[in-house]
Amino acid sequence: MKMQAEIITVGTEILLGQIQNTNATYLAQQLAQLGIESHYQTTIGDYMPRIEAAVNTAVHRNELVIVCGGVGPTADDQTKQAVAQALGTKLVIDPAQMQRITTYFQARQKRMVAGNEKQAEYLQGGEILANINGLAIGDFYQASPEAAVVILPGPPHEMTAMFEQSLRPLLIKKYALDQHLVNHDMFFYGISESELMNRITAMVVPDTRLSIASYAQDHAIKVRLTASTDSPAIVAQLTKLENKIQTTLSEYYLGNRAEQSIVQQVVTRLKQQHLMITAAESLTAGLFQSTLCNISGASSVFHGGFVTYADEVKEQLLGIEHHVIAQYGVVSEPVARQMAEKSRALMKADIGVSFTGVAGPDSLEGQLPGTVWMAIAQTGQATQAFELHVSNADRQTVREKSVWQMFYELYRRLK
């Protein structure tokens, strides 16, 4: 039977919908990778009696309870005090962490307030979890023979570092976890998560020692294949499945590392094929070019481009024919084609791409918000134009989806 955990996230701002509870998502994913099931997730505000009650409930139904957030220096940060009260123990100050906090303020010539001492507190008898990105230490406390409680900071960059550097190794050691787990990650784009998983599931021969999970990320879908044993036969079966998925879904497959982003792969392929690219952007207002230039080495494939937001600028800078805009409208296939072709010619590039559309919230020329025309003009090939419809989205989402769709089209073309 798998170990069971509960994740308690503390923060009134989460309850008010002011921020997303990304910490719970991250922790649930990480625990699942270790073979720990999180049957319960609780979110509570910065109110000591409720935190105490939630911890009391959690320790009686789980082997592991992770409490995240509310460990800062302000008056509303009451998590450590509430957990101590719930478990019938007290808080003590770690001298080494107290010295680190004092040194931090002295070096910056800032006044340390009394509340900062709370960041050096931990549950008496607990194991300190180091915070390499902040001042508030975490804690692992064996509350009873049956249950342990962990306290983590709320800021995601502090929490994730503490989990990866301190808590994960501690859990593996204490509970003999992960020693038989084998994980293979795969990243995909250009297909919905539901369709992707349906197609992958159809390839799998049922085996309780193999599991598949998907995680929708900002601009890709991560699929994790896991074998619950390091048996050579099962690992070979896992690798065979990975190869089959990669071959069958090669159109959407990006690679097996998160850093192999679709943008990185486009830049890499442009370099390998000695191609220069340029862009003419309207609604995306330079977002494509900015995203491209975030990749190290982009200067070897991109020397410049155009942002032509107004109709007259499209005519003046790119030479788009006035009668084409008048006849078809600026959000149209003919205009997208001319923008791509003329930008490529002006910059003497091998590839020119274009974006023209309606970011919203209002319609334009009878076109609904989220309507986008894009084109790719490449030397020696017919210009390709395609339409994208992004529904029920804000302006930034429309722009981002347009840009990432273009990178995907380029990825397929260059692949």
Stockholm file with secondary structure:
# STOCKHOLM 1.0

chainA/1-415         MKMQAEIITVGTEILLGQIQNTNATYLAQQLAQLGIESHYQTTIGDYMPRIEAAVNTAVHRNELVIVCGGVGPTADDQTKQAVAQALGTKLVIDPAQMQRITTYFQARQKRMVAGNEKQAEYLQGGEILANINGLAIGDFYQASPEAAVVILPGPPHEMTAMFEQSLRPLLIKKYALDQHLVNHDMFFYGISESELMNRITAMVVPDTRLSIASYAQDHAIKVRLTASTDSPAIVAQLTKLENKIQTTLSEYYLGNRAEQSIVQQVVTRLKQQHLMITAAESLTAGLFQSTLCNISGASSVFHGGFVTYADEVKEQLLGIEHHVIAQYGVVSEPVARQMAEKSRALMKADIGVSFTGVAGPDSLEGQLPGTVWMAIAQTGQATQAFELHVSNADRQTVREKSVWQMFYELYRRLK
#=GR chainA/1-415 SS CCCEEEEEEECHHHHTTSSCCHHHHHHHHHHHHTTCEEEEEEEECSCHHHHHHHHHHHHTTCSEEEEESCCSSSTTCCHHHHHHHHHTCCEEECHHHHHHHHHHHHHTTCCCCGGGGGGGEEETTCEEECCTTSSCCEEEEECSSSCEEEEECSSHHHHHHHIIIIIHHHHHHHHTCSTTCEEEEEEECSSCHHHHHHHHHTTCCCCTTEEEEEEECSSSEEEEEEESSCCHHHHHHHHHHHHHHHHHTTTTEEESSTTCCHHHHHHHHHHHTTCCEEEEESTTTTHHHHHHTTSTTGGGTBCCCEECCSHHHIIIIICCCHHHHHHHCSSSHHHHHHHHHHHHHHHTCSEEEEEEECCSSSCBTTBCTTEEEEEEEETTSCCEEEEEECCSCCHHHHHHHHHHHHHHHHHHHHC
#=GC SS_cons         CCCEEEEEEECHHHHTTSSCCHHHHHHHHHHHHTTCEEEEEEEECSCHHHHHHHHHHHHTTCSEEEEESCCSSSTTCCHHHHHHHHHTCCEEECHHHHHHHHHHHHHTTCCCCGGGGGGGEEETTCEEECCTTSSCCEEEEECSSSCEEEEECSSHHHHHHHIIIIIHHHHHHHHTCSTTCEEEEEEECSSCHHHHHHHHHTTCCCCTTEEEEEEECSSSEEEEEEESSCCHHHHHHHHHHHHHHHHHTTTTEEESSTTCCHHHHHHHHHHHTTCCEEEEESTTTTHHHHHHTTSTTGGGTBCCCEECCSHHHIIIIICCCHHHHHHHCSSSHHHHHHHHHHHHHHHTCSEEEEEEECCSSSCBTTBCTTEEEEEEEETTSCCEEEEEECCSCCHHHHHHHHHHHHHHHHHHHHC
//
